[in-house]
């Protein structure tokens, strides 16, 4: 696991989009779990979850409730927003 590496917001967003495209999502219309992002960025799930939550608070991701497909336990997961706020159309 990589320590001391700080990834940009775009790196996290790309990891979410890539995991989504690869079908790495929770069941019941859930989004991408923090574990998938952590694996892609070689960081801990805890670190990934904290940063993903920050990005959701900033409006760059949406938090959705899904179900872990292996354990059937509910958990928070993440989806890209419909449009990137920095690319707003007027």
mmCIF file of the C-alpha atoms, coordinates in Angstrom:
data_MODEL
# 
_entry.id   MODEL 
# 
loop_
_atom_site.group_PDB 
_atom_site.id 
_atom_site.type_symbol 
_atom_site.label_atom_id 
_atom_site.label_alt_id 
_atom_site.label_comp_id 
_atom_site.label_asym_id 
_atom_site.label_entity_id 
_atom_site.label_seq_id 
_atom_site.pdbx_PDB_ins_code 
_atom_site.Cartn_x 
_atom_site.Cartn_y 
_atom_site.Cartn_z 
_atom_site.occupancy 
_atom_site.B_iso_or_equiv 
_atom_site.pdbx_formal_charge 
_atom_site.auth_seq_id 
_atom_site.auth_comp_id 
_atom_site.auth_asym_id 
_atom_site.auth_atom_id 
_atom_site.pdbx_PDB_model_num 
ATOM 1  C CA . UNK A 1 1  ? 0.000   0.000   0.000   1.00 0.00 ? 1  UNK A CA 1 
ATOM 2  C CA . UNK A 1 2  ? 1.261   3.453   -0.882  1.00 0.00 ? 2  UNK A CA 1 
ATOM 3  C CA . UNK A 1 3  ? 1.761   5.799   2.049   1.00 0.00 ? 3  UNK A CA 1 
ATOM 4  C CA . UNK A 1 4  ? 2.240   9.520   1.937   1.00 0.00 ? 4  UNK A CA 1 
ATOM 5  C CA . UNK A 1 5  ? 0.935   9.832   -1.617  1.00 0.00 ? 5  UNK A CA 1 
ATOM 6  C CA . UNK A 1 6  ? -1.818  12.386  -2.062  1.00 0.00 ? 6  UNK A CA 1 
ATOM 7  C CA . UNK A 1 7  ? -3.928  11.901  -5.158  1.00 0.00 ? 7  UNK A CA 1 
ATOM 8  C CA . UNK A 1 8  ? -5.780  14.718  -6.868  1.00 0.00 ? 8  UNK A CA 1 
ATOM 9  C CA . UNK A 1 9  ? -9.545  14.921  -6.904  1.00 0.00 ? 9  UNK A CA 1 
ATOM 10 C CA . UNK A 1 10 ? -9.396  14.016  -10.593 1.00 0.00 ? 10 UNK A CA 1 
ATOM 11 C CA . UNK A 1 11 ? -7.508  10.786  -9.775  1.00 0.00 ? 11 UNK A CA 1 
ATOM 12 C CA . UNK A 1 12 ? -10.311 9.765   -7.406  1.00 0.00 ? 12 UNK A CA 1 
ATOM 13 C CA . UNK A 1 13 ? -13.001 10.707  -9.911  1.00 0.00 ? 13 UNK A CA 1 
ATOM 14 C CA . UNK A 1 14 ? -11.226 8.726   -12.621 1.00 0.00 ? 14 UNK A CA 1 
ATOM 15 C CA . UNK A 1 15 ? -10.957 5.703   -10.302 1.00 0.00 ? 15 UNK A CA 1 
ATOM 16 C CA . UNK A 1 16 ? -14.718 5.911   -9.630  1.00 0.00 ? 16 UNK A CA 1 
ATOM 17 C CA . UNK A 1 17 ? -15.525 6.213   -13.355 1.00 0.00 ? 17 UNK A CA 1 
ATOM 18 C CA . UNK A 1 18 ? -13.191 3.322   -14.230 1.00 0.00 ? 18 UNK A CA 1 
ATOM 19 C CA . UNK A 1 19 ? -14.645 1.071   -11.520 1.00 0.00 ? 19 UNK A CA 1 
ATOM 20 C CA . UNK A 1 20 ? -18.160 1.961   -12.646 1.00 0.00 ? 20 UNK A CA 1 
ATOM 21 C CA . UNK A 1 21 ? -17.291 1.117   -16.263 1.00 0.00 ? 21 UNK A CA 1 
ATOM 22 C CA . UNK A 1 22 ? -15.823 -2.212  -15.093 1.00 0.00 ? 22 UNK A CA 1 
ATOM 23 C CA . UNK A 1 23 ? -19.031 -3.062  -13.234 1.00 0.00 ? 23 UNK A CA 1 
ATOM 24 C CA . UNK A 1 24 ? -17.456 -2.846  -9.775  1.00 0.00 ? 24 UNK A CA 1 
ATOM 25 C CA . UNK A 1 25 ? -20.617 -1.605  -8.093  1.00 0.00 ? 25 UNK A CA 1 
ATOM 26 C CA . UNK A 1 26 ? -22.776 -2.579  -5.162  1.00 0.00 ? 26 UNK A CA 1 
ATOM 27 C CA . UNK A 1 27 ? -26.040 -4.423  -5.665  1.00 0.00 ? 27 UNK A CA 1 
ATOM 28 C CA . UNK A 1 28 ? -29.460 -2.749  -5.617  1.00 0.00 ? 28 UNK A CA 1 
ATOM 29 C CA . UNK A 1 29 ? -28.378 0.214   -7.723  1.00 0.00 ? 29 UNK A CA 1 
ATOM 30 C CA . UNK A 1 30 ? -25.436 1.012   -5.494  1.00 0.00 ? 30 UNK A CA 1 
ATOM 31 C CA . UNK A 1 31 ? -22.401 2.892   -6.653  1.00 0.00 ? 31 UNK A CA 1 
ATOM 32 C CA . UNK A 1 32 ? -18.700 2.189   -6.458  1.00 0.00 ? 32 UNK A CA 1 
ATOM 33 C CA . UNK A 1 33 ? -17.563 1.065   -2.995  1.00 0.00 ? 33 UNK A CA 1 
ATOM 34 C CA . UNK A 1 34 ? -14.535 2.658   -1.352  1.00 0.00 ? 34 UNK A CA 1 
ATOM 35 C CA . UNK A 1 35 ? -12.714 -0.686  -1.551  1.00 0.00 ? 35 UNK A CA 1 
ATOM 36 C CA . UNK A 1 36 ? -12.686 -0.586  -5.356  1.00 0.00 ? 36 UNK A CA 1 
ATOM 37 C CA . UNK A 1 37 ? -11.218 2.920   -5.368  1.00 0.00 ? 37 UNK A CA 1 
ATOM 38 C CA . UNK A 1 38 ? -8.675  1.961   -2.700  1.00 0.00 ? 38 UNK A CA 1 
ATOM 39 C CA . UNK A 1 39 ? -7.518  -1.004  -4.751  1.00 0.00 ? 39 UNK A CA 1 
ATOM 40 C CA . UNK A 1 40 ? -7.153  1.096   -7.904  1.00 0.00 ? 40 UNK A CA 1 
ATOM 41 C CA . UNK A 1 41 ? -5.124  3.783   -6.102  1.00 0.00 ? 41 UNK A CA 1 
ATOM 42 C CA . UNK A 1 42 ? -3.214  1.376   -3.830  1.00 0.00 ? 42 UNK A CA 1 
ATOM 43 C CA . UNK A 1 43 ? -4.381  3.089   -0.631  1.00 0.00 ? 43 UNK A CA 1 
ATOM 44 C CA . UNK A 1 44 ? -6.384  1.948   2.386   1.00 0.00 ? 44 UNK A CA 1 
ATOM 45 C CA . UNK A 1 45 ? -10.169 1.741   2.168   1.00 0.00 ? 45 UNK A CA 1 
ATOM 46 C CA . UNK A 1 46 ? -10.369 4.135   5.125   1.00 0.00 ? 46 UNK A CA 1 
ATOM 47 C CA . UNK A 1 47 ? -8.328  6.783   3.306   1.00 0.00 ? 47 UNK A CA 1 
ATOM 48 C CA . UNK A 1 48 ? -10.339 6.292   0.137   1.00 0.00 ? 48 UNK A CA 1 
ATOM 49 C CA . UNK A 1 49 ? -13.624 6.566   2.018   1.00 0.00 ? 49 UNK A CA 1 
ATOM 50 C CA . UNK A 1 50 ? -12.623 9.810   3.722   1.00 0.00 ? 50 UNK A CA 1 
ATOM 51 C CA . UNK A 1 51 ? -11.577 11.472  0.461   1.00 0.00 ? 51 UNK A CA 1 
ATOM 52 C CA . UNK A 1 52 ? -14.606 10.171  -1.456  1.00 0.00 ? 52 UNK A CA 1 
ATOM 53 C CA . UNK A 1 53 ? -16.882 11.606  1.229   1.00 0.00 ? 53 UNK A CA 1 
ATOM 54 C CA . UNK A 1 54 ? -15.085 14.958  0.943   1.00 0.00 ? 54 UNK A CA 1 
ATOM 55 C CA . UNK A 1 55 ? -15.584 14.926  -2.825  1.00 0.00 ? 55 UNK A CA 1 
ATOM 56 C CA . UNK A 1 56 ? -19.270 14.158  -2.310  1.00 0.00 ? 56 UNK A CA 1 
ATOM 57 C CA . UNK A 1 57 ? -19.521 17.083  0.126   1.00 0.00 ? 57 UNK A CA 1 
ATOM 58 C CA . UNK A 1 58 ? -17.979 19.264  -2.607  1.00 0.00 ? 58 UNK A CA 1 
ATOM 59 C CA . UNK A 1 59 ? -20.613 18.076  -5.089  1.00 0.00 ? 59 UNK A CA 1 
ATOM 60 C CA . UNK A 1 60 ? -18.216 16.101  -7.291  1.00 0.00 ? 60 UNK A CA 1 
ATOM 61 C CA . UNK A 1 61 ? -19.686 12.705  -6.349  1.00 0.00 ? 61 UNK A CA 1 
ATOM 62 C CA . UNK A 1 62 ? -23.060 11.451  -5.159  1.00 0.00 ? 62 UNK A CA 1 
ATOM 63 C CA . UNK A 1 63 ? -23.394 9.174   -2.155  1.00 0.00 ? 63 UNK A CA 1 
ATOM 64 C CA . UNK A 1 64 ? -25.771 6.274   -2.723  1.00 0.00 ? 64 UNK A CA 1 
ATOM 65 C CA . UNK A 1 65 ? -26.747 3.336   -0.553  1.00 0.00 ? 65 UNK A CA 1 
ATOM 66 C CA . UNK A 1 66 ? -26.023 -0.056  -1.988  1.00 0.00 ? 66 UNK A CA 1 
ATOM 67 C CA . UNK A 1 67 ? -25.560 -3.598  -0.786  1.00 0.00 ? 67 UNK A CA 1 
ATOM 68 C CA . UNK A 1 68 ? -22.260 -5.459  -0.709  1.00 0.00 ? 68 UNK A CA 1 
ATOM 69 C CA . UNK A 1 69 ? -22.845 -8.253  -3.259  1.00 0.00 ? 69 UNK A CA 1 
ATOM 70 C CA . UNK A 1 70 ? -20.855 -10.750 -1.158  1.00 0.00 ? 70 UNK A CA 1 
ATOM 71 C CA . UNK A 1 71 ? -22.268 -10.125 2.327   1.00 0.00 ? 71 UNK A CA 1 
ATOM 72 C CA . UNK A 1 72 ? -25.598 -8.449  1.480   1.00 0.00 ? 72 UNK A CA 1 
ATOM 73 C CA . UNK A 1 73 ? -24.859 -5.781  4.091   1.00 0.00 ? 73 UNK A CA 1 
ATOM 74 C CA . UNK A 1 74 ? -25.882 -2.220  3.224   1.00 0.00 ? 74 UNK A CA 1 
ATOM 75 C CA . UNK A 1 75 ? -23.091 0.280   2.735   1.00 0.00 ? 75 UNK A CA 1 
ATOM 76 C CA . UNK A 1 76 ? -22.353 3.718   1.379   1.00 0.00 ? 76 UNK A CA 1 
ATOM 77 C CA . UNK A 1 77 ? -21.002 3.855   -2.154  1.00 0.00 ? 77 UNK A CA 1 
ATOM 78 C CA . UNK A 1 78 ? -20.292 6.566   -4.702  1.00 0.00 ? 78 UNK A CA 1 
ATOM 79 C CA . UNK A 1 79 ? -21.462 7.629   -8.143  1.00 0.00 ? 79 UNK A CA 1 
ATOM 80 C CA . UNK A 1 80 ? -20.199 10.430  -10.383 1.00 0.00 ? 80 UNK A CA 1 
ATOM 81 C CA . UNK A 1 81 ? -22.453 13.473  -10.483 1.00 0.00 ? 81 UNK A CA 1 
ATOM 82 C CA . UNK A 1 82 ? -24.449 13.995  -13.654 1.00 0.00 ? 82 UNK A CA 1 
ATOM 83 C CA . UNK A 1 83 ? -22.288 16.923  -14.692 1.00 0.00 ? 83 UNK A CA 1 
ATOM 84 C CA . UNK A 1 84 ? -18.985 18.257  -13.454 1.00 0.00 ? 84 UNK A CA 1 
ATOM 85 C CA . UNK A 1 85 ? -19.728 21.585  -11.670 1.00 0.00 ? 85 UNK A CA 1 
ATOM 86 C CA . UNK A 1 86 ? -16.640 23.148  -13.231 1.00 0.00 ? 86 UNK A CA 1 
ATOM 87 C CA . UNK A 1 87 ? -18.118 22.505  -16.679 1.00 0.00 ? 87 UNK A CA 1 
ATOM 88 C CA . UNK A 1 88 ? -21.431 24.267  -16.121 1.00 0.00 ? 88 UNK A CA 1 
ATOM 89 C CA . UNK A 1 89 ? -23.263 25.481  -19.193 1.00 0.00 ? 89 UNK A CA 1 
ATOM 90 C CA . UNK A 1 90 ? -24.908 28.915  -19.131 1.00 0.00 ? 90 UNK A CA 1 
# 
